Amino acid sequence: MVNKDSLIDALKQGVKGADETTFPICVDSFTNLWQYEFGSLDDLPQDVDDIIANRAVELGLIELE
C-alpha cells in the first residue's frame, strides 16, 4: 500500500511541472491511484484540494472569486 504523504508529495511534484495540457492528466492519475489505494476520494485531505486549485489558478484554468 502507498503512503498517503508520499502520494501527496508526488502530486505536488507532478503539478509543479505541469502545463495546461498535462495538468488534467496529472490530476486524473493521482485521483485514480488514490481511489485504487484507499477506496474512494471521500477522504482526500484539504491539502490536495489546495494543491490542485492553486495550480489550476496559476495555469489560468480556473478563476477564484
N, C-alpha and C positions, 0 to 999 in steps of 0.2 A: 504494500500500500504506500502511496505517495504521501509525504508530509505536506500538510496544508501550507505552512510557511514557505517551503521550497517551491510549491506550485505558484504561490502569490509572487514570490521573487522572480520566477520565470516569466510570469505575466508582465511584471514591471519592466524587465529587460526586453521582452518582445515588443511591447507597445512603444517603448522609448525609441526604437529604431524603425518603427512602422511609418508608412506614409498612408495617404488616403485610400490606396488600393489594398495594401496588406493589413491595415488596421482591423477591418472586419474579419479577415481570415484568422488573425491572431486571437481575437476575442472569441470567435467560434471554436477554435482549437482549445482554448482554455476552458470554455464552458462545457464542451464535450468531455474533456478529460476530467473536469471536476465532477460532472454528473456520473461518469463511469466509476470514479474512485469513491465518491461519497453518497451516491444515490439520488441526489436532487440538487437543485440550485437554491432551495429554500434557506439553507444555512450559510449562504455567501456572506463573508464579513463585509462591513461597511467600507473597509479599505479597498476592496475590489471595485465597488461601485465608484468610489472616488478616483481610483486609478483610471478606469475606463472613461468616466465623464471628463476628467481633466484633459486627457489626451485627445478625446474627441473634440473638445473645445479648441485646443491648440491647433488641431488639423483643420478646423473650420467645418467640421461635420455636423456639429450641433451648436446652438447658441443658448446660453443660460440667461434667464430673465432676471 
